[in-house]
Amino acid sequence: MQKTETKVEFWLKKKNSEDFDRNSVEQQLNIVFTDSKSPRVGNGVLNCEDLEEARKDMPGVTILSSDTPPYKMLLHAYLKLAFPRVVATSLDASSDMLMEFIRDKELQIVNICKEYGLFAFVVFRIYASFDNLPVISLREDVIKTLSAINVSVDFDL
């Protein structure tokens, strides 16, 4: 049987195509993020009928205008903190690492997002076969903390 692993990532991403002072954010949070990128044109292209609708549906990406599809995309600047994978039957161990990082930084994260025009989100990545998925739920304290500082949550199975 394949072992089940979980991993969590904390992201701060720019809401528009501008860059931001990622070094200053790291200093304010007293952390070195595991990945940092400035705005850049992505390798992929987008084929869509309604360009405005696609723009609304894709936060963190600026769809560059052209006369016809396919459209190039500008990927926004970001900072990412990836925590290590852990063998687990639930998201608790990954949640604990995330909460340890966020503890006492809640107000700083909110202020940094306002100051630099960023949005914060976390991604829980689950590495498992479909017949061996862990319990995919978050404890109430995790939900309350992330909600209080306006952090969205995604799950990647």
N, C-alpha and C positions, 0 to 999 in steps of 0.2 A: 504494500500500500504506500502511495506517495505521501510524504509528510506535508502537513499544512503549515504554511508560513504567512505571516502578515507583516506589513511595513506601512509606516505613515510618513507623509511628506507635508511640510508646512510651506505654503507659497505666499509671497507678496508680489503682486503683479500690477503693472501700470494699467490705468484705464484708457489711456490714449497712446498715440504713437511717439510721444516724447520720452526722453530718457530721464532717469532720476539718480540722485547721488547714493548709489548702493553702498559705498564705503561708510558714509555717514549713518545709514540705517544700521549697518552691522555694529558700528561703534555705539549707537544709542541703545541697541539691544544686547550689547556685549556678547556677541556670538559671531562666529565665522560660518556663513552659509555654505552649503556643499556645492551650489551651482549659482552662477550669476551671469545674466546675459543682458546686453544692450539691445535696443530695437534692431531688427534685421528682417530682410525679405526672406520669406519661407521658401522651401523647395517645392511645396505643393501648390496646386492651383485649385480654384473653385469654379465649378460649373453650376449655375443656378438660374432660375427664371426671374426671381424677385431679389434684386441686389439689396434693397433696403431691409427686407425681411431677414436676409442672411446676415446683414450687419447687426441687427438686433439680437439674433440668436447666437452670436459668436463673440462674447466678451473676451478681451485679451488679444483680439486680432483685429487689425484694420484691413478691410478689403479695399485694395487699390482700384480706382476707377479706370475703366477702359471702355471702348465702344461696344465690344462684344465679349462674351465669355470665351475662354476661361480667364478668371480674374486672379491676379497675383495677390498674395496676402503678406502684410507686414506683421510680424510677430512682435508683441510688446515686450518691453524690458521687464525682468523679474529677478527675484531672489528665491531660492528654494533650499530648504533644510530637509534633507532626507535622513530619516532615522534608520538604524539597521533592521534587517529582517529578523523576525523571531519565530520560532516554532511555537504554534499556539492553536488552541481550539476555540478561541474567541478573540475579539479585538481589544481585550483588557490590557495586555502587555504593551501593545502599541499605543493605546490611549494613555497609559501611565507615563510613557516617555514624552508624549506630546504635552500632557498636563504639567509635567515637571519643567519643561521648557517654558510654557506659557505663564506658570505661577509667578506672580509679582511683576509681570510684564503686560498685563491686560491694558492698562491705561496707556502705556507707551505704544502698544500696537495700534490702538484706536487713533492716537494722536499722529503717529507716523503715516497711517493710511490717509488721514485728512490732509496732513502737510504735503505729502507727495502725490496725492491723487491715486492711491493704490487700492486694490481690493485683496483681502486675505481669504485664503481657502486652504482646506486640508484634503488630501487624497489618501484614503485607506486602500492599499493594494493587497489583494488576497491571492496567494499562489497555492492552488489546490486543485485536485480533480473535482469534478462536479458531484461525485459520489462521496466526497470527503470535505465538504465546505465547513468552515467554522461557523459558530453562531455570529451572525452579522447584525449586531445591535450595539448601540452605545449606551453607556451608563448615563443616568440622569445628570450627574455632576459634570460630565463631559459636555453633554448637550447644553446645559445651562451656561457653562463657561464660554463655549464657542458662540452661542447665541448672544450672550451679553456683549461680546466684542465684535459682533457682526461678521463672523467667520462662516463661510459656507462649507459644506461637507460633500465630498464625492466618494463613491466606492468604485473600485476597478477590480472586477473579477477576472 
